[in-house]
Amino acid sequence: MSVTRRSVLEQLATASDATRQETTTIEALAATLDADEYTVESHIERLEACELARITPDGTARVTITGEELLELNTTEMVIVDAATSNSKI
């Protein structure tokens, strides 16, 4: 099954809390999304680069307040792109 970055963000927001800093595991997210852990972890790493998620030192993850606010906009179309890299020409 193909999982989108948005669906990972939505599930991360459901399973964690930015204000209380409650986290969840990559394994739990992957199981809920019926996706492989590598794919979910890759999406979370990219969400973290955009400051929409946080990965803790113990490997768990949580949504950020920015991520929660983005989801609260409740847009029908949302595109989450990778953060610009340091060697970007922009």
N, C-alpha and C positions, 0 to 999 in steps of 0.2 A: 504494500500500500504506500502511495506517495503522500507524504505529510508536508504541509506548508509551514512556513515560518509563522504565519498568523495563527494557525491552529496550535502550534507549540506555545506561542505567547498566550493565547487564550487559556490553554490548559494549565500553563504555569501560573497564571493569575488565579485560576480556580483552586489550585493545589497549594499556593503559598500566599504570603501577605507581606507587603512592603513595610507597612507601618509597624507591625509586630515582629518583622524580620523572621517570619516563619518560612522555612525552606522545605523543599521536597527533593527526592532523588531523581537522577536521570532514569534509573531503572523503572521507577513508578510512573514517570511521565511516558516512557516508551511503552509500557504495558497498557496504560490507559489509551494511548493513541494508536495502539496496534502497529507500532513502528520499531525499527531496530534502534538500539541505543546509540550507535555511531551517528545516525542521521539526526536524532534528537539533540545529542550533545553538540553537533556541528551547528544546528540552528540556534541553540542557546548561546554558543560562543559568539555567533554573529549578532544576536540580540544584545549581548553584553557590550559588544563594540559600539552599538548604537545607544547605549545606556538605557536599554529597555529591560535588562535582566542583570542579575549578579550571580556569579559563581563563587561560592565560599571556599576557603582553604580545604575543607573536608570533602569537597566535591559535590555538595548539594547546591541547589539553585533556588532563586526566588525572583519574582517580578520586582521591578523598581516602581516607585511612585510615578515616574514618567510613563512606564509601560502601562500601569493601571489607568492613567489619565488618557493615554492614546486609545485604549479600548473603550473608555467611557464616552468618547466621541461618537461611538456606535455608527461609524460610516459603513455604507454597503460595500465600498471599494477602498481598500487600503493597500498600499505598497510599502513594504519594509525593505529598504536597500542596505547593502553593506556600507559601513562607515568608510570614509575616504582613507586611503593609505598614505603613509608619509612620503612615498615616492610618486604620488599623484601629480599630474600636470595641471590640475585645476587650481 
